[in-house]
Amino acid sequence: MNIQTAIQGATGYTGAELIRLIDAHPVFQIMHLGAHSQAGRKVSDALPGVSGTIGDTLLASADDPLPDEVELVFTALPHGASARCVQRALNSGKRVVDLSADFRHRDVATYKTAYGVDHPCPELLSEAIYGITEFQKDTLLAEARLVANPGCYPTSALLPLIPLLRAGVLDTGNIIIDSKSGASGAGRSARTELIFCEVNENVRAYGLPKHRHAWEIEEKACFFSDVRACIQFVPHILPMTRGMLSTLHLSGKQPETWCGILMNAFADKPFVCMLAEGQLPSIAGVAGSNRCDIGISVTGPDHAVVISCLDNLIKGAAGQAVQNANLMFGLNEQAGLSRIALWP
Ligand SMILES: NC(=O)c1ccc[n+]([C@@H]2O[C@H](COP(=O)([O-])OP(=O)(O)OC[C@H]3O[C@@H](n4cnc5c(N)ncnc54)[C@H](OP(=O)(O)O)[C@@H]3O)[C@@H](O)[C@H]2O)c1
């Protein structure tokens, strides 16, 4: 069995990662690649890493009609543009995994506050299923027409946070999430603050006082745990290409039990690796894989530091999107995805 797919936003960083993953997928095949300013060019001219038949393909415009054979569309466009593209795909009978933030929020007011624009297709928000696969119900993903793929920072924060909130062990008024991302997290479009000389030999915080992903972390932590928490989230950009490390400073009761809570939560989850207490994860240990590694260190009688690491382009974007698509189409969750990192 083969399932034909389209990737909209194929010339971006997450789109390119989708091409790489789907090219090696046992069931999904690439039939259509859409772009915007690079529409009409050969894929290999826009993406030097892609050769062969896919490299020779001409990029369509994201506005072009999709071939009838396409069943599944990945949309990896900037927010705002993605919503319209999703709407066209759904109207032509396709199922969609959207990597943008356009369908992550349930309510238009939160979307407008976080993204500063009116939602282009508010009527679709209620049917979108938030695809944090480790906590979302498989049955909902299997029936979904539209899956909203979580953001990269939210994935790294929510994976350790939700089981601890569910267990009722955290002081919910005092959760601090300090996150760092490689520069690919900001996408491929040229911006002064992302040029080599600005990022190299430099680390800086950005997006304060309330980064867009803080809204997503707060909303989804509450949705999946039924606990409302007060969260301080500070993102930083690192002088490296890919990878993300989030440090959660947590207080609460019996922190010596938290490692066991997290181990139980992820015992049957193939892409989350809970390390033994005291072992700490690193970006190099996950880059290139669809894994999120989590480590914990108990730093006081009522404090612990939890660190989670993932590849922002894979578990934080394209890999998680494929994981969601596998569950939507009744495939093995792990199909086409690697647990093994690139090393060295
Ligand atoms: N980068 C990450 O780590 C990451 C992680 C999770 C989620 N995301 C989300 O995933 C989406 C894609 O991110 P990215 O980093 O891959 O972005 P990117 O590298 O900037 O690529 C954007 C893609 O969208 C196309 N595009 C730009 N403007 C468009 C428009 N107005 N209409 C249609 N297509 C347009 C571009 O086509 P041309 O090249 O032809 O102009 C390109 O293919 C974003 O919503 C982002 O927030 C990114």
The ligand as an SDF file (V2000), in Angstrom:
LIG
                    3D

 48 52  0  0  0  0  0  0  0  0999 V2000
   11.8240   25.7680   12.0040 N   0  0  0  0  0  0  0  0  0  0  0  0
   11.3840   25.0540   13.0400 C   0  0  0  0  0  0  0  0  0  0  0  0
   12.1710   24.5170   13.8610 O   0  0  0  0  0  0  0  0  0  0  0  0
    9.9020   24.8590   13.2320 C   0  0  0  0  0  0  0  0  0  0  0  0
    9.4980   23.9630   14.2280 C   0  0  0  0  0  0  0  0  0  0  0  0
    8.1250   23.7570   14.4230 C   0  0  0  0  0  0  0  0  0  0  0  0
    7.2060   24.4370   13.6440 C   0  0  0  0  0  0  0  0  0  0  0  0
    7.6460   25.3150   12.6980 N   0  0  0  0  0  0  0  0  0  0  0  0
    6.6210   26.0020   11.9000 C   0  0  0  0  0  0  0  0  0  0  0  0
    6.5760   25.3770   10.6140 O   0  0  0  0  0  0  0  0  0  0  0  0
    6.2800   26.3570    9.6100 C   0  0  0  0  0  0  0  0  0  0  0  0
    7.4230   26.3460    8.5880 C   0  0  0  0  0  0  0  0  0  0  0  0
    8.6180   26.6960    9.2740 O   0  0  0  0  0  0  0  0  0  0  0  0
   10.0340   26.7010    8.5510 P   0  0  0  0  0  0  0  0  0  0  0  0
   11.0210   26.9600    9.6230 O   0  0  0  0  0  0  0  0  0  0  0  0
   10.1600   25.5210    7.6770 O   0  0  0  0  0  0  0  0  0  0  0  0
    9.8670   28.0180    7.6350 O   0  0  0  0  0  0  0  0  0  0  0  0
   10.7940   28.5320    6.4430 P   0  0  0  0  0  0  0  0  0  0  0  0
   12.0930   27.8250    6.4520 O   0  0  0  0  0  0  0  0  0  0  0  0
   10.7940   30.0210    6.5210 O   0  0  0  0  0  0  0  0  0  0  0  0
    9.9880   28.0880    5.1340 O   0  0  0  0  0  0  0  0  0  0  0  0
    8.7290   28.6570    4.8050 C   0  0  0  0  0  0  0  0  0  0  0  0
    8.1220   27.9390    3.6140 C   0  0  0  0  0  0  0  0  0  0  0  0
    6.8470   28.5050    3.3450 O   0  0  0  0  0  0  0  0  0  0  0  0
    6.8470   29.0970    2.0400 C   0  0  0  0  0  0  0  0  0  0  0  0
    6.1410   30.3860    2.1340 N   0  0  0  0  0  0  0  0  0  0  0  0
    6.6130   31.5540    2.6410 C   0  0  0  0  0  0  0  0  0  0  0  0
    5.6370   32.4980    2.5770 N   0  0  0  0  0  0  0  0  0  0  0  0
    4.5580   31.9120    2.0170 C   0  0  0  0  0  0  0  0  0  0  0  0
    3.2650   32.3730    1.6600 C   0  0  0  0  0  0  0  0  0  0  0  0
    2.8680   33.6290    1.8750 N   0  0  0  0  0  0  0  0  0  0  0  0
    2.3950   31.4990    1.0730 N   0  0  0  0  0  0  0  0  0  0  0  0
    2.7620   30.2300    0.8200 C   0  0  0  0  0  0  0  0  0  0  0  0
    4.0010   29.7420    1.1470 N   0  0  0  0  0  0  0  0  0  0  0  0
    4.8680   30.5740    1.7450 C   0  0  0  0  0  0  0  0  0  0  0  0
    8.2890   29.2530    1.6260 C   0  0  0  0  0  0  0  0  0  0  0  0
    8.3410   29.1410    0.2010 O   0  0  0  0  0  0  0  0  0  0  0  0
    9.4820   29.8880   -0.6910 P   0  0  0  0  0  0  0  0  0  0  0  0
   10.8160   29.3810   -0.2090 O   0  0  0  0  0  0  0  0  0  0  0  0
    9.1830   29.4400   -2.0900 O   0  0  0  0  0  0  0  0  0  0  0  0
    9.2770   31.3500   -0.4970 O   0  0  0  0  0  0  0  0  0  0  0  0
    8.9430   28.0570    2.3390 C   0  0  0  0  0  0  0  0  0  0  0  0
    8.7350   26.8880    1.5630 O   0  0  0  0  0  0  0  0  0  0  0  0
    6.1490   27.7040   10.3310 C   0  0  0  0  0  0  0  0  0  0  0  0
    4.7910   27.9640   10.5650 O   0  0  0  0  0  0  0  0  0  0  0  0
    6.8980   27.4720   11.6430 C   0  0  0  0  0  0  0  0  0  0  0  0
    6.4210   28.2690   12.7000 O   0  0  0  0  0  0  0  0  0  0  0  0
    8.9650   25.5230   12.4610 C   0  0  0  0  0  0  0  0  0  0  0  0
  1  2  1  0
  2  3  2  0
  2  4  1  0
  4  5  1  0
  4 48  2  0
  5  6  2  0
  6  7  1  0
  7  8  2  0
  8  9  1  0
  8 48  1  0
  9 10  1  0
  9 46  1  0
 10 11  1  0
 11 12  1  0
 11 44  1  0
 12 13  1  0
 13 14  1  0
 14 15  2  0
 14 16  1  0
 14 17  1  0
 17 18  1  0
 18 19  2  0
 18 20  1  0
 18 21  1  0
 21 22  1  0
 22 23  1  0
 23 24  1  0
 23 42  1  0
 24 25  1  0
 25 26  1  0
 25 36  1  0
 26 27  1  0
 26 35  1  0
 27 28  2  0
 28 29  1  0
 29 30  1  0
 29 35  2  0
 30 31  1  0
 30 32  2  0
 32 33  1  0
 33 34  2  0
 34 35  1  0
 36 37  1  0
 36 42  1  0
 37 38  1  0
 38 39  2  0
 38 40  1  0
 38 41  1  0
 42 43  1  0
 44 45  1  0
 44 46  1  0
 46 47  1  0
M  CHG  2   8   1  16  -1
M  END
$$$$
